[in-house]
């Protein structure tokens, strides 16, 4: 290992992120050796298993390689691709993916004809009809919609905003636990993650204040349907967070409202509070179809100019064929009714599982969105135990930095009649784990 770079962290996620930061900023170069598992564990004061898990994740992502007696070294061409979730074993009920129920997604109907144009659409990147629909979409929830633009999905937009606003080594405040793809994206951009604790109402104000005082340049959060906990901003929490943010007007606040139509709760957004630097991103993947790689963005004038300026140098615009398809769905009354039915069903399914778990004395949260978050002591024991019962759920390690262990259960396709059986199986697995690990 390069002598000048010291790996940090007290969790597998934190250790892996520290190594990735070293690779991204040049502190660790291709071929540099990493410490043996036990030596690094002793240095950091963690268990060898924690370091082994971090190294396993880094190997799976192509950042490091193990050469037998040659030890573990940084890969010659390190990959910064997001980690893929484990493949769902055959025959299991998949409750790990975070995807919507296809029964509540409309059939996609692209335009039947596309008229050829001379040149490109760089001079008019947005269809006027969809731009107006987007303004109404944001305006419905009090989000200022004077400046709107489009992107190829939420992560595409967030990556562009962060890369135009920040420089390698700058700090970004992220939710902990939070969206695993975002937790991979931030260090991949050469940025430093600062975890901010989340409770049932979203970001904890005191934790956010600490992060801001530490020098973060941007904050990324979800106003509702937070992944993985389902937290959402209440009006009072939103006001508390705004009071904190007003002392740091230069910080860019990015809200990812990806569950805007199926979150199951009202919007109390930071974007509606009149901050100096802000952007809110909304996608259609969760309520119109995962193949619709389109996002609407509302933001301040400076952020709009930086986003669109960078986009013009890369992809240029979002396909007008895709825009036309989205506009057609937005204007379809039958589609709106289907989406509303989905939002109602998702709320019933979340509540059914939370109630069934509560009946067994198991605490779970999931006030909005498509998932339920269940704190546990040993993620692997629960995931493997439920696997033997026919269920496949997601270990919480992918979503955490410093937050305590948990598992994420996607309830979007879990019929309410099956919730009691899952809860009973969960309770049995916890009982087995308690007996095995001595309570």
C-alpha positions in Angstrom: 0.0 0.0 0.0 1.2 3.5 -0.7 2.7 4.8 2.5 1.0 8.2 2.2 -2.5 6.9 2.2 -4.2 5.6 5.3 -7.4 3.6 4.9 -10.2 4.7 7.3 -13.6 3.4 8.4 -15.4 1.4 11.0 -17.8 -0.4 8.8 -17.4 -2.4 5.6 -19.1 0.3 3.7 -16.8 3.0 5.2 -13.7 1.0 4.6 -14.6 0.3 1.0 -15.4 4.0 0.4 -12.1 5.0 1.9 -10.2 2.7 -0.5 -12.3 4.0 -3.4 -11.5 7.6 -2.5 -7.8 6.6 -2.4 -8.1 5.2 -5.9 -10.1 8.2 -7.2 -7.8 10.9 -5.8 -4.5 9.1 -6.6 -3.6 8.2 -3.0 -3.7 4.6 -4.2 -2.3 3.7 -7.6 -2.8 0.6 -9.8 -0.7 -2.2 -8.3 -0.4 -0.7 -4.8 -0.8 -3.4 -2.1 -3.5 -3.2 0.5 -2.9 -4.4 4.1 -3.7 -8.0 4.9 -7.2 -8.4 6.4 -6.1 -9.0 10.0 -3.6 -6.2 10.0 -6.0 -3.6 8.7 -8.7 -4.9 11.2 -6.2 -4.4 14.1 -5.3 -0.9 12.8 -8.9 0.2 12.5 -10.2 -1.6 15.6 -12.8 -3.7 13.7 -13.4 -7.4 13.2 -11.5 -9.2 10.4 -15.0 -10.1 9.0 -15.7 -6.4 8.5 -12.5 -5.8 6.5 -13.1 -9.1 4.5 -16.6 -7.8 3.5 -15.1 -4.5 2.4 -12.5 -6.2 0.3 -15.1 -8.6 -1.2 -17.2 -5.6 -2.3 -14.2 -3.9 -3.8 -13.2 -7.1 -5.7 -16.8 -7.5 -7.0 -16.6 -3.9 -8.3 -13.3 -4.4 -10.0 -11.4 -1.9 -7.8 -9.0 -4.5 -6.3 -7.7 -8.0 -7.2 -6.3 -10.8 -5.0 -3.1 -12.5 -6.3 -2.8 -15.4 -3.9 0.5 -15.1 -2.0 1.0 -11.8 -3.8 -1.8 -10.3 -1.6 -4.5 -7.8 -2.5 -3.7 -4.9 -4.7 -5.4 -2.1 -6.6 -6.5 -3.3 -10.0 -4.6 -2.1 -13.0 -7.7 -0.5 -14.5 -10.0 0.1 -11.5 -13.7 0.0 -12.2 -16.0 2.5 -10.6 -19.2 0.8 -11.7 -22.0 0.5 -9.1 -22.3 -2.8 -7.4 -24.8 -5.2 -8.8 -27.2 -6.8 -6.4 -26.9 -10.5 -5.9 -28.8 -12.7 -8.4 -32.2 -13.8 -7.1 -32.0 -17.6 -6.5 -34.5 -19.6 -8.5 -37.8 -20.3 -6.8 -37.7 -17.5 -4.3 -40.1 -14.6 -3.9 -38.1 -11.6 -4.9 -38.6 -8.8 -2.3 -35.2 -7.2 -2.8 -35.3 -5.2 -6.0 -37.1 -2.0 -5.1 -39.1 -2.2 -8.3 -42.8 -1.2 -8.8 -45.5 -3.7 -9.5 -45.9 -4.1 -13.3 -49.7 -4.4 -12.7 -49.7 -0.6 -12.1 -47.5 0.4 -15.0 -49.1 1.5 -18.2 -48.3 0.0 -21.6 -45.8 2.3 -23.3 -47.0 3.8 -26.6 -44.2 5.7 -28.4 -45.4 8.0 -31.3 -46.3 6.1 -34.4 -44.4 8.5 -36.6 -41.3 10.6 -36.2 -40.8 13.4 -38.6 -37.2 13.8 -39.8 -35.6 17.2 -39.0 -32.5 18.8 -40.4 -29.5 18.8 -38.1 -30.0 18.3 -34.3 -32.3 19.4 -31.5 -29.6 21.3 -29.6 -31.4 24.6 -30.3 -34.7 23.3 -29.0 -33.9 20.4 -26.6 -37.3 20.3 -24.9 -40.7 19.7 -26.4 -42.9 22.7 -25.5 -45.9 20.5 -24.5 -43.8 18.4 -22.1 -42.1 21.4 -20.7 -45.4 22.9 -19.7 -46.6 19.6 -18.2 -43.4 19.5 -16.2 -44.0 23.0 -14.9 -47.4 22.0 -13.7 -46.1 18.8 -12.2 -43.7 20.7 -9.9 -46.0 23.6 -9.4 -48.7 21.3 -8.0 -46.5 20.8 -4.9 -45.4 24.4 -4.6 -42.0 23.9 -6.2 -40.9 27.0 -8.2 -41.1 26.0 -11.8 -39.8 29.0 -13.7 -36.6 27.1 -14.5 -37.1 23.5 -15.6 -35.1 21.1 -17.8 -34.8 17.4 -18.6 -32.3 14.6 -17.9 -31.9 10.9 -18.5 -33.0 9.8 -15.1 -32.3 11.0 -11.5 -28.8 9.7 -11.2 -27.8 11.1 -14.6 -29.0 14.5 -13.4 -27.4 14.3 -9.9 -24.1 13.2 -11.4 -24.1 16.2 -13.8 -25.1 18.6 -11.1 -22.4 17.4 -8.7 -19.7 17.3 -11.4 -20.4 20.8 -12.5 -20.7 22.3 -9.0 -17.9 20.4 -7.1 -14.3 19.4 -7.6 -12.6 16.1 -6.7 -12.2 15.9 -2.9 -15.1 18.1 -2.1 -17.6 16.8 0.4 -21.3 15.8 -0.2 -23.8 15.2 2.6 -25.8 12.0 1.9 -28.5 10.2 3.8 -27.4 7.3 6.0 -29.0 4.8 5.3 -29.5 5.9 1.7 -29.9 5.0 -1.9 -27.1 2.5 -2.7 -26.5 3.7 -6.2 -26.0 7.2 -5.0 -23.6 6.0 -2.3 -21.5 4.4 -5.1 -21.9 7.4 -7.5 -20.5 10.1 -5.1 -17.1 8.5 -4.6 -17.0 7.4 -8.2 -17.0 11.2 -9.0 -14.0 11.7 -6.8 -16.1 13.3 -4.1 -16.1 12.6 -0.3 -19.3 11.3 1.3 -20.4 12.7 4.7 -23.2 10.6 6.2 -26.2 12.3 7.7 -28.5 10.3 10.0 -32.1 9.7 8.9 -35.1 9.1 11.1 -38.8 8.7 10.3 -39.0 12.3 9.1 -35.9 12.3 6.9 -32.6 14.1 7.6 -31.9 14.8 11.2 -31.4 18.6 11.6 -28.5 18.4 14.1 -26.7 15.9 12.0 -27.1 18.0 8.9 -25.8 21.1 10.7 -22.7 19.2 11.8 -22.1 18.1 8.2 -22.5 21.6 6.9 -20.2 23.0 9.5 -17.7 20.4 8.4 -17.6 22.0 4.9 -19.9 20.0 2.7 -20.6 21.7 -0.7 -23.8 19.9 -1.6 -26.6 17.9 0.1 -28.5 15.1 -1.6 -31.7 13.9 0.0 -35.3 12.7 -0.6 -38.4 14.5 0.6 -40.5 11.4 0.6 -40.3 7.7 -0.3 -36.7 7.7 1.0 -34.8 4.7 0.0 -34.4 2.4 2.0 -36.4 3.6 5.0 -39.5 5.2 3.5 -39.0 8.4 5.6 -40.7 11.6 4.5 -40.4 15.2 5.4 -43.2 16.5 7.7 -43.9 20.2 7.5 -42.2 20.8 10.8 -39.1 18.8 9.9 -38.9 20.6 6.5 -39.0 23.9 8.4 -36.2 22.8 10.8 -34.0 21.8 7.9 -34.6 25.0 6.0 -33.6 27.0 9.1 -30.3 25.1 9.2 -29.7 25.5 5.4 -30.3 29.2 5.5 -27.0 29.6 7.3 -25.2 28.0 4.4 -26.6 29.7 1.2 -23.7 28.6 -1.0 -24.5 24.9 -0.5 -26.3 23.2 -3.4 -29.4 21.2 -2.1 -30.5 18.4 -4.4 -33.8 16.7 -3.7 -34.5 13.3 -5.3 -38.3 13.1 -5.4 -38.3 9.8 -7.4 -41.5 8.6 -5.7 -43.5 11.8 -6.3 -46.5 9.9 -7.7 -46.5 6.8 -5.6 -45.0 7.9 -2.3 -48.3 7.9 -0.5 -47.7 11.2 1.3 -47.9 14.9 0.8 -44.9 16.9 -0.4 -43.2 19.2 2.1 -40.1 20.0 0.1 -37.0 22.0 0.6 -37.3 23.1 -3.0 -40.4 25.1 -2.1 -38.7 27.0 0.6 -36.9 29.6 -1.5 -33.3 28.5 -1.0 -30.5 30.2 -3.0 -29.1 27.0 -4.6 -31.4 24.1 -5.1 -32.7 21.5 -7.5 -35.4 19.0 -7.4 -35.4 15.9 -9.6 -38.4 13.8 -10.4 -38.5 10.6 -12.5 -41.2 8.5 -14.1 -39.5 5.1 -13.6 -41.5 4.1 -10.5 -45.0 5.0 -11.9 -44.8 4.9 -15.7 -42.1 2.4 -16.4 -38.5 1.6 -15.6 -37.5 1.8 -19.3 -38.5 5.5 -19.5 -35.1 7.1 -18.8 -36.5 10.6 -18.4 -36.4 13.0 -15.5 -37.8 16.5 -15.0 -35.7 19.0 -13.1 -36.7 22.3 -11.4 -33.9 24.5 -10.1 -32.5 27.9 -9.6 -31.1 29.8 -12.6 -27.4 29.2 -12.0 -28.0 25.5 -11.5 -30.0 25.3 -14.7 -27.3 27.1 -16.7 -24.6 24.7 -15.4 -26.6 21.6 -15.9 -27.7 22.4 -19.5 -24.3 23.8 -20.4 -22.7 20.4 -19.5 -25.5 18.5 -21.2 -25.0 20.4 -24.4 -21.4 19.2 -24.5 -22.3 15.6 -24.0 -25.6 14.0 -25.0 -27.1 17.3 -26.1 -30.7 16.6 -25.3 -33.2 13.9 -24.2 -34.6 12.1 -27.2 -37.7 13.8 -28.5 -39.3 10.4 -29.2 -38.9 9.6 -25.5 -40.3 13.1 -24.6 -43.3 12.6 -26.8 -44.0 9.2 -25.2 -43.8 10.7 -21.7 -46.1 13.6 -22.7 -48.7 11.2 -24.0 -48.7 9.3 -20.7 -48.9 12.5 -18.7 -52.0 13.5 -20.6 -53.8 10.2 -20.4 -56.6 10.0 -17.8 -56.6 6.2 -17.7 -52.9 6.3 -16.9 -53.4 8.7 -14.1 -56.1 6.5 -12.6 -53.8 3.4 -12.9 -51.0 5.3 -11.1 -53.4 6.4 -8.3 -54.5 2.8 -7.8 -50.9 1.8 -7.6 -50.2 4.4 -4.9 -53.1 3.2 -2.8 -52.0 -0.5 -3.2 -48.4 0.3 -2.2 -49.6 2.0 0.9 -51.8 -0.9 1.9 -49.0 -3.4 1.3 -46.5 -1.4 3.3 -48.9 -1.1 6.2 -49.9 -4.8 6.1 -46.3 -6.0 6.5 -45.4 -3.4 9.2 -48.5 -4.4 11.1 -47.8 -8.1 10.7 -44.3 -7.6 11.9 -45.5 -5.5 14.9 -47.7 -8.4 15.9 -44.6 -10.4 16.4 -42.8 -7.6 18.3 -40.6 -6.7 15.4 -40.1 -3.0 14.7 -40.2 -1.9 11.0 -40.5 1.5 9.2 -41.8 2.4 5.8 -44.2 5.4 5.9 -43.9 6.1 2.2 -42.5 4.6 -1.0 -42.1 1.0 -2.0 -40.0 -0.5 0.8 -40.0 -1.4 4.4 -36.8 -1.2 6.5 -36.4 -3.6 9.4 -33.5 -3.2 11.9 -31.8 -6.4 12.8 -28.7 -7.5 14.6 -27.2 -9.8 12.0 -28.2 -9.0 8.3 -26.6 -12.2 6.9 -28.4 -14.4 9.3 -31.8 -12.9 8.5 -31.2 -12.9 4.7 -30.1 -16.5 4.7 -32.8 -17.6 7.1 -35.5 -16.0 5.0 -34.0 -17.6 2.0 -34.6 -21.0 3.5 -38.3 -20.0 3.9 -38.6 -19.0 0.3 -38.1 -15.2 0.6 -35.4 -13.1 -0.9 -34.8 -9.7 0.8 -31.9 -7.2 0.6 -29.2 -7.0 3.2 -28.9 -3.4 4.5 -25.1 -3.2 4.1 -25.5 -1.8 0.5 -27.5 1.1 1.9 -25.5 2.0 5.0 -22.4 4.0 5.9 -22.5 4.3 9.7 -26.2 3.4 10.3 -27.0 0.2 12.2 -27.8 -3.1 10.5 -31.1 -3.7 8.9 -32.8 -5.5 5.9 -34.8 -3.9 3.2 -38.0 -5.6 2.0 -39.7 -4.3 -1.2 -43.4 -4.6 -0.5 -44.6 -3.3 -3.9 -45.5 -6.8 -5.1 -46.2 -8.3 -1.7 -50.0 -9.1 -1.5 -51.5 -8.1 1.8 -52.6 -11.7 2.3 -49.0 -12.9 2.3 -47.7 -10.4 4.8 -48.7 -12.5 7.9 -46.7 -15.5 6.6 -43.6 -13.4 5.8 -43.8 -11.8 9.3 -44.2 -15.3 11.0 -41.2 -16.5 9.0 -39.2 -13.4 10.0 -40.0 -14.0 13.6 -38.9 -17.6 13.4 -35.6 -16.6 11.7 -35.0 -14.0 14.5 -35.6 -16.7 17.1 -33.2 -19.0 15.5 -30.6 -16.3 15.2 -31.0 -15.4 18.9 -30.5 -19.0 19.9 -27.5 -19.3 17.7 -25.8 -16.1 18.8 -26.8 -16.1 22.4 -29.4 -13.4 22.4 
